[in-house]
């Protein structure tokens, strides 16, 4: 990754822990079996909270909205830089398992 998109491993771990508790998987997506990856980028505001969130690719309007909510309400990030690029994999829990959303870093898009 370029220097302006570095995300610390601590930020990723902290955000994924937060999502494990805060995720409200959209009922419509659960009912329709919608799951997949959302590509998103954001900047950190002065309070180190994601802002200027841009979804490049998603699989449903409802899950896109949920990811934006999760980012906007997330714990502060330590990372610095202009724009952070990530993917978030939404998975429906089977046989009583919890629904999950897991963030990973991505290379900047063209």
C-alpha positions as CSV (number, residue, x, y, z in Angstrom):
1,X,0.0,0.0,0.0
2,X,1.0,3.6,-0.6
3,X,2.1,5.6,2.4
4,X,-1.0,7.7,2.4
5,X,-3.3,4.6,2.9
6,X,-1.6,2.8,5.8
7,X,-4.0,1.2,8.3
8,X,-2.6,-0.1,11.5
9,X,-3.2,-3.8,12.4
10,X,-4.6,-2.5,15.7
11,X,-7.2,-0.4,13.9
12,X,-8.4,-3.5,11.9
13,X,-8.6,-5.7,15.0
14,X,-10.4,-3.0,17.0
15,X,-12.9,-2.3,14.2
16,X,-13.6,-6.0,13.7
17,X,-14.3,-6.5,17.4
18,X,-16.6,-3.5,17.4
19,X,-18.5,-4.8,14.3
20,X,-18.9,-8.2,16.0
21,X,-21.0,-6.5,18.7
22,X,-22.6,-3.6,16.7
23,X,-23.6,-5.3,13.4
24,X,-27.3,-5.2,12.7
25,X,-27.4,-7.4,9.6
26,X,-30.3,-6.1,7.5
27,X,-33.4,-8.3,7.8
28,X,-34.2,-8.1,4.1
29,X,-30.7,-9.3,3.3
30,X,-31.0,-12.2,5.7
31,X,-34.4,-13.2,4.3
32,X,-33.1,-13.0,0.7
33,X,-29.7,-14.7,1.5
34,X,-27.8,-11.6,0.4
35,X,-24.2,-11.7,1.5
36,X,-20.9,-10.5,-0.1
37,X,-18.2,-7.9,-0.1
38,X,-18.6,-4.1,0.0
39,X,-15.6,-2.0,-1.2
40,X,-15.5,1.2,0.7
41,X,-13.1,4.1,1.2
42,X,-13.1,6.9,3.8
43,X,-11.1,9.6,5.4
44,X,-10.6,10.2,9.1
45,X,-11.9,13.5,10.4
46,X,-10.2,15.6,13.1
47,X,-11.7,13.3,15.8
48,X,-10.2,10.2,14.0
49,X,-13.6,8.9,13.0
50,X,-14.4,7.8,9.4
51,X,-16.0,10.5,7.3
52,X,-16.4,11.2,3.6
53,X,-17.4,7.6,3.2
54,X,-17.6,6.3,-0.4
55,X,-19.0,2.9,-1.4
56,X,-17.3,1.7,-4.7
57,X,-19.1,-1.6,-4.8
58,X,-21.7,-3.3,-2.6
59,X,-24.3,-6.0,-2.8
60,X,-27.4,-4.3,-1.4
61,X,-28.6,-0.8,-0.5
62,X,-29.5,-2.0,3.0
63,X,-26.0,-3.5,3.8
64,X,-24.4,-0.4,2.3
65,X,-26.4,1.7,4.8
66,X,-25.5,-0.6,7.6
67,X,-21.8,-0.3,6.8
68,X,-21.9,3.5,6.7
69,X,-23.6,3.4,10.1
70,X,-21.0,1.1,11.5
71,X,-18.2,3.3,10.2
72,X,-19.8,6.6,11.4
73,X,-20.3,5.2,14.9
74,X,-17.0,3.3,15.1
75,X,-14.3,3.8,17.7
76,X,-11.5,6.2,16.9
77,X,-8.9,5.1,14.5
78,X,-5.1,5.5,15.0
79,X,-4.3,5.5,11.3
80,X,-3.4,8.6,9.4
81,X,-3.4,9.5,5.8
82,X,-5.6,10.9,3.1
83,X,-8.0,8.0,2.2
84,X,-8.3,4.5,3.6
85,X,-9.5,1.7,1.3
86,X,-11.0,-1.4,2.7
87,X,-13.3,-4.3,1.9
88,X,-15.9,-5.6,4.3
89,X,-17.2,-9.2,3.9
90,X,-20.8,-9.6,5.2
91,X,-21.7,-13.2,6.0
92,X,-25.1,-14.6,7.2
93,X,-24.7,-16.9,10.2
94,X,-25.9,-20.4,9.4
95,X,-27.5,-22.8,11.9
96,X,-27.8,-20.2,14.7
97,X,-24.3,-18.7,14.2
98,X,-23.9,-15.0,14.5
99,X,-24.0,-12.9,11.3
100,X,-20.5,-11.4,10.7
101,X,-18.9,-8.5,8.9
102,X,-15.1,-8.5,8.6
103,X,-12.9,-5.6,7.4
104,X,-9.7,-6.0,5.5
105,X,-7.4,-3.4,3.8
106,X,-7.4,-3.0,0.1
107,X,-5.1,-1.3,-2.5
108,X,-6.3,2.1,-3.7
109,X,-8.7,1.9,-6.6
110,X,-8.1,3.5,-10.0
